């Protein structure tokens, strides 16, 4: 789960991490008032779940309350399109209005879980203010890493190594180590999947400040943090993914045209890979799970069909706890309700596969049966 920058900064501030002074505006009048309270000169940032806001016109330094009001009038209510949003963009409902900071240097600091090492890793770089992916591609030697042993936690010596590696002066090493320790504590206690400060800046008066902030939270741990789910902004998310989340369905929208439904994450990945290998692209990741009911299959398939980018469908099921006849009944129910006429290729194996195929054949809906995954992919990709 993602939160907005202003929400991430509020949480960081509670952990003692220094952030700029400012507030959140939902109207041009509020933006004007906040800029006035900050002395007239301020930085205004669109609050969206996407990077690249500055390049897209979503960030501006204003020099008067009147300019703040005018910029807010132009930005609030519109959809901001960045390189991370796609052409449809995301709505701007709130603005973060902050003091303009005199910056001496921009740095990067972030914490993620390295799934290969199975450990949290702190990443730091002297190349702040850029997308970390760009730094990794152009100058990978500038990214420093320090893995955290979960049993001992973050250690000061690790912070000192990173601080010196970023080229910090002696007087800033201790504040940097302190900041890293606070960020790791937040990361661990709040079950984050990402905690990032980019840029972390050295101000002209030689302070370390979180000029930008990003926090992502592990969905499966949200039950332990009742204060976090209310921060979710579903307007920033893909509507079909929100609907899937509400129905407890694992669904991610992609940019292809072959709608996929499988039961099992590994099977889903294999299905998407073979579609790509045949020269096409999946429109989604959709895993109904190993023990789905007919109702869950019906909801999942209806969700898949609701995507206007889907031009053909590939169903790849291996019957186990989820019997093939149960899945087939859910598919038929969804197709008949939505009255679609898309090519649907189905590959079923396992428990009650014969009964499932019979239900599909007798349903009157247009279905192409395949015996194995390669055949199914070939038929789905070539279907018209």
VMD Tcl script that draws the C-alpha trace (Angstrom):
set ca {
  {0.00 0.00 0.00}
  {1.25 3.47 -0.95}
  {0.67 6.77 0.81}
  {1.14 10.35 -0.30}
  {4.30 12.34 0.35}
  {2.66 14.51 3.00}
  {1.46 11.40 4.85}
  {4.91 9.81 4.65}
  {6.45 12.99 6.06}
  {3.97 13.10 8.92}
  {4.96 9.55 9.86}
  {8.68 10.29 9.50}
  {8.31 13.38 11.68}
  {6.78 11.21 14.42}
  {10.00 9.16 14.31}
  {12.12 12.28 14.72}
  {13.19 12.70 11.10}
  {13.43 16.37 10.13}
  {11.11 17.48 7.31}
  {10.35 20.94 5.86}
  {7.68 23.13 7.45}
  {4.43 23.20 5.55}
  {0.88 21.97 5.21}
  {-1.65 20.40 2.87}
  {-4.04 22.38 0.67}
  {-7.22 21.11 -0.96}
  {-8.20 24.48 -2.46}
  {-6.43 27.50 -4.03}
  {-7.41 29.58 -1.00}
  {-5.73 27.14 1.36}
  {-2.59 27.14 -0.81}
  {-2.51 30.94 -0.68}
  {-2.88 30.95 3.12}
  {-0.13 28.36 3.61}
  {2.26 30.26 1.33}
  {1.49 33.44 3.24}
  {2.22 31.73 6.56}
  {5.56 30.57 5.13}
  {6.58 34.10 4.21}
  {5.33 34.17 0.64}
  {7.98 32.01 -1.01}
  {7.11 28.31 -1.02}
  {7.33 25.04 -2.91}
  {4.04 23.50 -4.08}
  {3.91 19.80 -4.93}
  {1.05 17.80 -6.42}
  {0.19 14.86 -4.16}
  {-0.02 11.85 -6.46}
  {1.24 8.28 -6.31}
  {3.74 8.73 -9.12}
  {7.27 9.92 -9.68}
  {8.33 12.46 -12.26}
  {6.02 15.16 -10.91}
  {8.49 17.97 -11.51}
  {8.97 17.18 -15.18}
  {5.20 16.90 -15.60}
  {4.52 20.35 -14.15}
  {3.38 19.14 -10.75}
  {6.02 20.94 -8.68}
  {6.74 24.67 -8.60}
  {8.54 27.24 -6.50}
  {6.23 30.24 -6.02}
  {7.33 33.67 -4.83}
  {4.06 35.06 -3.46}
  {0.74 33.93 -1.99}
  {-0.98 35.15 -5.17}
  {1.28 32.97 -7.32}
  {0.59 30.03 -5.02}
  {-3.15 30.50 -5.45}
  {-2.86 30.74 -9.22}
  {-0.72 27.61 -9.52}
  {-3.06 25.70 -7.23}
  {-6.07 26.79 -9.33}
  {-4.44 25.35 -12.45}
  {-3.36 22.10 -10.80}
  {-6.15 21.03 -8.45}
  {-8.80 18.91 -10.11}
  {-6.77 18.05 -13.19}
  {-5.06 14.74 -14.01}
  {-1.29 14.78 -13.88}
  {0.47 12.67 -16.50}
  {4.00 11.49 -15.70}
  {6.24 8.75 -17.07}
  {4.90 6.47 -14.31}
  {1.16 7.05 -14.79}
  {0.51 6.27 -18.42}
  {-1.48 8.56 -20.71}
  {-4.57 8.63 -18.47}
  {-2.71 10.31 -15.59}
  {-3.85 10.48 -11.95}
  {-6.09 13.06 -10.27}
  {-4.62 15.88 -8.18}
  {-6.83 16.45 -5.12}
  {-4.27 17.79 -2.64}
  {-1.14 19.93 -2.72}
  {1.77 19.98 -0.30}
  {2.86 23.58 0.36}
  {6.29 23.77 2.02}
  {8.98 26.25 2.90}
  {11.57 26.86 0.16}
  {14.84 25.33 1.38}
  {18.33 26.56 0.54}
  {20.08 23.41 -0.65}
  {23.81 22.74 -0.56}
  {23.73 19.11 -1.74}
  {21.19 16.39 -2.62}
  {21.63 12.80 -1.43}
  {19.65 9.55 -1.60}
  {18.64 7.23 1.24}
  {16.30 4.26 1.02}
  {15.47 0.92 2.62}
  {13.92 -2.10 0.89}
  {13.85 -5.85 1.42}
  {16.28 -7.72 -0.82}
  {14.30 -10.85 -1.66}
  {17.42 -12.66 -2.86}
  {19.35 -12.04 0.35}
  {16.16 -12.20 2.46}
  {17.34 -9.17 4.38}
  {16.55 -5.48 4.60}
  {19.12 -3.37 2.77}
  {19.88 0.32 3.26}
  {20.90 2.04 0.04}
  {22.62 5.41 0.02}
  {24.07 7.58 -2.70}
  {25.67 10.95 -3.21}
  {23.56 11.18 -6.40}
  {20.28 12.31 -4.86}
  {17.34 13.98 -6.56}
  {17.36 11.48 -9.43}
  {15.37 8.29 -9.92}
  {17.48 5.61 -8.23}
  {16.96 3.40 -11.31}
  {18.72 6.03 -13.43}
  {21.63 6.14 -11.00}
  {21.86 2.33 -11.04}
  {21.97 2.33 -14.84}
  {24.38 5.21 -15.41}
  {26.64 5.18 -12.36}
  {26.03 1.99 -10.35}
  {29.22 2.55 -8.36}
  {27.54 5.51 -6.68}
  {24.97 3.29 -4.93}
  {26.17 2.04 -1.56}
  {24.47 -0.90 0.15}
  {24.47 -2.19 3.70}
  {22.48 -5.31 4.65}
  {20.76 -5.36 8.03}
  {20.76 -8.51 10.16}
  {17.18 -8.73 11.40}
  {18.33 -10.21 14.73}
  {20.66 -7.34 15.61}
  {19.04 -4.52 13.64}
  {20.73 -1.44 12.26}
  {24.19 -0.83 13.71}
  {25.90 2.60 13.99}
  {29.05 1.36 12.24}
  {26.93 0.62 9.15}
  {25.62 4.15 9.20}
  {29.13 5.58 9.50}
  {30.30 3.54 6.51}
  {27.41 4.86 4.41}
  {27.86 8.42 5.64}
  {31.54 8.52 4.76}
  {30.77 6.77 1.46}
  {28.37 9.59 0.56}
  {31.14 12.10 1.20}
  {29.58 13.71 4.28}
  {31.75 15.96 6.38}
  {32.69 14.91 9.90}
  {30.08 17.13 11.59}
  {27.28 15.51 9.56}
  {28.26 11.87 10.11}
  {26.60 11.53 13.51}
  {23.32 13.24 12.40}
  {23.28 11.00 9.32}
  {23.74 7.84 11.40}
  {20.96 9.02 13.72}
  {18.64 9.66 10.76}
  {19.37 6.22 9.26}
  {18.60 4.55 12.58}
  {15.27 6.37 12.83}
  {14.36 5.47 9.25}
  {15.17 1.81 9.86}
  {13.11 1.81 13.07}
  {10.15 3.20 11.11}
  {10.73 0.64 8.33}
  {10.76 -2.26 10.78}
  {8.01 -1.17 13.16}
  {5.55 -0.19 10.41}
  {6.23 -3.25 8.21}
  {7.29 -1.15 5.24}
  {8.26 -2.60 1.88}
  {9.95 0.71 1.00}
  {11.13 3.71 3.00}
  {12.82 6.31 0.81}
  {14.11 9.87 1.15}
  {14.98 11.28 -2.25}
  {16.40 13.76 -1.99}
  {17.79 13.90 1.49}
  {19.43 17.30 1.43}
  {22.19 19.14 3.19}
  {20.76 22.60 3.75}
  {22.73 25.82 3.49}
  {22.82 25.97 7.29}
  {24.29 22.42 7.34}
  {21.29 20.35 8.43}
  {20.04 17.03 7.03}
  {16.44 17.22 5.87}
  {14.00 14.83 4.19}
  {13.01 17.02 1.26}
  {10.93 14.28 -0.33}
  {9.62 11.08 1.23}
  {8.05 7.84 0.13}
  {6.65 4.99 2.23}
  {5.08 1.77 0.96}
  {3.57 -0.74 3.38}
  {3.36 -4.52 3.14}
  {-0.28 -5.33 2.42}
  {-0.22 -8.60 4.37}
  {0.90 -6.77 7.53}
  {-1.70 -3.99 7.49}
  {-3.85 -5.82 10.05}
  {-1.14 -4.97 12.60}
  {-1.34 -1.25 11.87}
  {-4.91 0.07 12.08}
  {-3.64 3.62 11.58}
  {-2.28 2.91 8.07}
  {-5.25 1.62 5.96}
  {-7.26 4.86 6.46}
  {-4.42 6.67 4.63}
  {-5.12 4.77 1.42}
  {-6.20 6.89 -1.56}
  {-8.00 4.60 -3.98}
  {-8.40 7.42 -6.52}
  {-4.68 7.05 -7.20}
  {-5.01 3.36 -8.01}
  {-6.15 1.44 -11.06}
  {-9.95 1.04 -10.60}
  {-9.93 -2.63 -11.58}
  {-7.18 -3.33 -9.04}
  {-9.21 -1.59 -6.33}
  {-12.23 -3.70 -7.22}
  {-10.09 -6.84 -7.15}
  {-8.63 -5.90 -3.77}
  {-12.12 -5.43 -2.33}
  {-13.06 -8.89 -3.62}
  {-9.84 -10.45 -2.25}
  {-8.61 -11.31 -5.75}
  {-4.94 -11.12 -6.76}
  {-5.04 -8.89 -9.84}
  {-2.58 -6.52 -11.49}
  {-3.44 -4.69 -14.70}
  {-0.76 -4.83 -17.41}
  {-0.50 -3.29 -20.87}
  {-1.12 -6.29 -23.17}
  {-4.32 -7.58 -24.81}
  {-4.47 -11.22 -23.67}
  {-6.54 -11.51 -20.51}
  {-5.23 -14.31 -18.27}
  {-6.90 -16.26 -15.48}
  {-5.07 -19.00 -13.59}
  {-5.07 -20.65 -10.17}
  {-1.63 -20.27 -8.62}
  {1.01 -17.54 -8.80}
  {3.65 -19.80 -10.35}
  {1.23 -20.95 -13.00}
  {0.33 -17.31 -13.66}
  {3.97 -16.38 -14.22}
  {4.49 -19.33 -16.57}
  {1.34 -18.40 -18.49}
  {2.45 -14.78 -18.91}
  {5.94 -15.87 -19.95}
  {4.68 -18.16 -22.69}
  {2.33 -15.47 -24.01}
  {5.33 -13.14 -24.28}
  {7.39 -15.84 -25.97}
  {4.69 -16.16 -28.64}
  {5.00 -12.47 -29.51}
  {1.99 -11.14 -27.61}
  {1.56 -9.62 -24.14}
  {-0.64 -10.35 -21.11}
  {-3.27 -7.78 -20.14}
  {-3.14 -8.74 -16.47}
  {-1.91 -10.95 -13.71}
  {-4.95 -12.72 -12.23}
  {-4.64 -15.55 -9.73}
  {-7.93 -16.84 -8.34}
  {-6.04 -19.04 -5.88}
  {-6.01 -22.74 -5.25}
  {-9.25 -22.91 -3.26}
  {-11.53 -20.44 -5.05}
  {-15.30 -20.94 -5.05}
  {-17.59 -20.62 -8.08}
  {-18.52 -17.13 -6.84}
  {-14.85 -16.06 -6.66}
  {-14.14 -17.41 -10.16}
  {-17.23 -15.58 -11.44}
  {-16.08 -12.28 -9.88}
  {-12.52 -12.74 -11.13}
  {-13.57 -13.52 -14.69}
  {-16.05 -10.65 -14.73}
  {-13.23 -8.38 -13.57}
  {-10.99 -9.64 -16.37}
  {-13.69 -9.00 -18.96}
  {-14.25 -5.46 -17.65}
  {-10.84 -4.38 -18.97}
  {-11.44 -2.72 -22.37}
  {-7.88 -3.60 -23.42}
  {-8.62 -7.34 -23.31}
  {-9.18 -8.63 -26.84}
  {-8.79 -12.35 -26.14}
  {-8.71 -14.57 -23.06}
  {-6.52 -17.45 -21.92}
  {-7.67 -19.58 -18.97}
  {-5.06 -21.97 -17.59}
  {-6.31 -24.07 -14.67}
  {-4.96 -27.07 -12.84}
  {-7.73 -28.60 -10.80}
  {-6.94 -29.51 -7.21}
  {-8.85 -27.99 -4.33}
  {-10.43 -25.77 -7.00}
  {-12.25 -28.31 -9.17}
  {-12.38 -27.65 -12.89}
  {-16.18 -28.03 -13.03}
  {-16.56 -25.33 -10.34}
  {-14.27 -23.00 -12.29}
  {-16.10 -23.69 -15.54}
  {-19.45 -22.80 -13.95}
  {-18.05 -19.50 -12.71}
  {-16.66 -18.67 -16.16}
  {-19.96 -19.42 -17.88}
  {-21.87 -17.28 -15.37}
  {-19.56 -14.29 -15.96}
  {-19.55 -14.54 -19.76}
  {-23.31 -14.81 -20.00}
  {-23.84 -11.88 -17.65}
  {-21.49 -9.58 -19.58}
  {-22.59 -10.86 -23.00}
  {-19.07 -10.65 -24.43}
  {-17.95 -12.13 -27.72}
  {-14.22 -12.41 -27.20}
  {-12.18 -15.50 -28.14}
  {-11.75 -17.56 -24.96}
  {-9.13 -20.29 -24.88}
  {-9.32 -22.74 -21.97}
  {-6.77 -25.29 -20.85}
  {-7.96 -27.46 -17.95}
  {-6.18 -30.34 -16.29}
  {-6.64 -32.11 -12.98}
  {-9.69 -32.71 -10.78}
  {-12.96 -32.92 -12.78}
  {-11.33 -31.56 -15.95}
  {-13.65 -33.62 -18.17}
  {-16.72 -32.34 -16.32}
  {-15.44 -28.77 -16.60}
  {-14.92 -29.05 -20.35}
  {-18.40 -30.54 -20.72}
  {-19.95 -27.58 -18.84}
  {-18.16 -25.18 -21.18}
  {-19.15 -27.14 -24.31}
  {-22.83 -27.28 -23.32}
  {-23.02 -23.65 -22.19}
  {-23.42 -22.12 -25.64}
  {-20.54 -19.67 -25.10}
  {-17.68 -19.49 -27.58}
  {-14.78 -21.46 -26.09}
  {-11.63 -22.92 -27.66}
  {-10.32 -25.94 -25.73}
  {-6.58 -26.70 -25.59}
  {-4.85 -29.74 -24.12}
  {-1.55 -28.17 -23.04}
  {-0.18 -24.72 -22.26}
  {1.83 -24.32 -25.48}
  {-1.22 -25.13 -27.59}
  {-3.35 -22.82 -25.46}
  {-0.92 -19.93 -25.89}
  {-0.70 -20.48 -29.65}
  {-4.49 -20.47 -29.97}
  {-4.92 -17.42 -27.72}
  {-2.31 -15.33 -29.52}
  {-3.64 -16.21 -32.99}
  {-7.34 -15.91 -32.07}
  {-9.36 -13.22 -33.82}
}
mol new
graphics top color blue
foreach p $ca { graphics top sphere $p radius 0.5 }
foreach p [lrange $ca 0 end-1] q [lrange $ca 1 end] { graphics top cylinder $p $q radius 0.2 }
display resetview
